[in-house]
Amino acid sequence: MSAAPAPAAVPALYACRIGHVRTAPRRYALSHRTYMWLIDPDHPPRLPRVLRPLARFDSRDHFGGSSPTIRAGLDTFLAAEGIELAGGRVTMLAHARVLGYVFNPLTLYWCHGPGGELRCVVAEVHNTYGERHCYLLRPGADDRAEVVKELYVSPFFPVDGGYSMRLPEPGEHLNLTVHLNRSGGRPFTATVRGDRRPATVPALLRLAVRHPWSTAVVSAAIRFHGIRLYLRGLPVRPRPHHRAQEGVK
């Protein structure tokens, strides 16, 4: 058995650039800068009271929204999939709730067993229609995994095909890639690239000043670019009913 990887130090901040590239039905590319947190959901960061509006991590924002903690929500989802971490550590990459608002298109959980070995990765996807879906991934030695697409995300793509993801656990750098694969090609790629910052009050304040109300900006940018694509003539695909998963209701 290979040695378990060294645990990622948490909490940490990542100043990052998120990029989207569409190649079909029409080429379109965008990128924006923001910041994300890497935390232990068992022990989320606790800021001085005056700064808490800049970073909150609430269980209502993840999984079914009714568990007492984020880790409890994750464990409920994993139990429905037949997975028990037996107290193993978890690292979570996400946007925090900022000034009362949060939108996380993608939250990632690296789930380890009691010996430190990576058991699985959970990719929790939220769309702009208030729906969420969790993908259970088992990356190989190259940090890559594939999964069938099951949630309507972009109004310009139907719910078909699948995702190829490369999701190495963040260290000094953040380097994530998600490809959408459909019959005949790879029409969409998302990337997240970033550099680690210490989760100190000065570092958070610098990022918060540089990217004020960061999660609202992410949500607004998605809608803005969606309107631009619609005005450029991309057809909107019907949104099917999404059946909530066990543990994500």
N, C-alpha and C positions, 0 to 999 in steps of 0.2 A: 504494500500500500504506500502511495506517495505521501510525503509529509504534507500536513495541512498548511495552507498559506498563512503568512503573518496577518493577524487581524488588522483591519483598517482602523486607524485612530479616529474616534468620533467624540464630539461633533466636529464637523468641518464645513467650511463654505467653499463653493466653487464658482468663480467668475467664469461664465461660459458664453459661447456663441451657439445658437440653435439654427440649423439650416434645413430648408426643405427644397427639394428639386423634383419637379414633375417633368416627365418626358412625354406623357400622353394623357389625354388626347391633344394637348397643346403644351409646349415647353413653358415652364414658369419656375422661377427660382426666387427664394427669399431667405433672409437671415436676420436675426436680431440678437442683441446681447441681453443677458439677464444674469441672475445668480440662483444657485440652488444649495440646499443643505444635504449633508450626509449625516445621519443621526442613528443612534440606537433607539428604536421605538420603546424599549423598556425604560429608557432613561433620557427622555427628550430634554434638550437644553432649557435651562430656566434663566431667563434674563432678569436684570433689575426691573422692578415694577414699572418704572417710567418708560422702559423700552419694550415691554411685552407686546404692545400693539404691532411691533415690527416683525414678530415671529411667534406664531402659535401653531401647535400641532394638535389637532383635535380628532378624536375618534369618529366624530360625526362626518368627517370629510373622507373617510376611507371605508372600504368594504361595505357592510350593510349599514353602517352609521349608528348602530345601536349598541355596540360593545363598549364596555367601560374604558378600554384603552385600544390604541392602534394594534399593539401586539396581540391582544385578545381577539381582535377582529381577524388578524392574519392567522392565528392558530385555529380559529373556527373554520376559515376557508381551507386551510391545509388538512384539517381533520376530515372535512368532506371529501378530500382527495386521497385520503388514506395515508397521510404523512404526519409523523410525529417527530418534532425536533428534539424532544427530551431535554428542553432547557437550553439548547444550542443558541448561539448568538445570531442576531439579525442586524444587518445594516440597511438603512432605508434612504433612498435618494428622492427628494421631493422639493417642491416649493412650499414654503410656510404660508400660513394665513397672515396677510399683511393688512393692517388697518381694517380688520373685519372681513376681508375678502380673500378667497383662494380659488384658483382653478389649476388643477394638475392634469394636463393631457396625458402624462405618463409618470407614474410612480413606480420605482423599482425596489424590490426587497431581495437581498442576497441572504439566503437561509442556510445556516450551518448546523451540523449535528453537534453533539456534545464534545466530540473530539476535534472540532474545528473544521471538519471537511465540509465542502459545499454540497448540500443536498439538492437544492433547486433554486431557481430564481422566479419570483412572481412579478409579472408586469401588469400593473393595474392601470387600465385605460379609461379615461373619462371623455365623453364627447360633449359638445355644446348643447345637447338636448337633455342634459341631466341624467344620462344613462352611464353605467359603468360596467366594465367586464374585466375579469382577472384571467390572465393566461399563465398557466403553469409550465415552466420551461426547465429543461434539464440540459444545460450547456455542456459541450464536450471540452476536451483539453484546450481547444482553441477559443473557448468562450463563446461559441456559436450555437444557436438553437433555431429550430423552425417550428412554426405552429400555424394551424388553420385560422384564418380571419373569421371572427364571430360577432363583431360589433360594427355597426354603421358609424363611421367617423367623419370622413369627408363626404359632403353631399354630391360630389362628382364621381365617386366610385361606389359600385354596388358592394354588397357583402359577399365577396367570393375571393378565391385565391388564398394566399397565406403570407406570413411574414418570415423573413430571415433576419435574425437579430444577432449582433455581436455585442455582448454585454460584460466586458471585464469589470470586476469590482474596482471602484475608484481608488487610486492611491495618490501620488503626487499630481497625476493628471486624470482628467475625465475624458473618455473616448468611446462613445456609444454610436452604433449604427443600426438603423432599422430599414430594411427594404420591403416594399410591398411587391409580391410576385403574383402576377396574373397570367392567364393563358396567353402566350405570345410575347411576354416580355416582363420588364420590371419598371412600371410606370411612375414609381414614387420612392424616394429615399429621404429619410430624416437622419440628421447627425446632431450629436451634442458633444462639443469639445470644450474643455475647460481646464483651469489650473487651480490647484488647492490653495486656500487661504486659511489661516488659523481662525477658529470661531471665537474671536475676541470682540469685545464691544467696539473698539476702534475700527476693526475690519468690517464689522456689520454696518456701522454708521457710514463708512466710505461707500460701501456697495448700495446701501439704501439711498444715499444722496445721489449716486450715479444712476440708479434705476428706481426712482420713486414709484411706489404702489405697483411693484413689479408684476404681481400675478394678474392684476386688472389689465395691465398693458399687454400681457400675453393673450388674455381672453379677447381683448379688443382687436389685437393684431390678427388673430385667426378670423374674426368676422370681417375685418377690413379686406383682407386678401380674398376671402370667399366672395365678397361683393365684386371685387375687381375681376375675378375669374368668371363670375356669372355675367357681368357686363361684356366680357370678351367672348361670350357665346357658348361657354361650356354647359352642357345639359345637366340638369339636376336629376339624380337618381332617386326613386321613391325610397323612403325609409321604412324598412320592415319592422314589425313588432319585435322587440328584444325581450327574450325570456330571461329573467334574473336567475343567476346561479345560486346554488345553495351556499349560504355564507356571504352572499353579496346582494342581499335583498334590502 
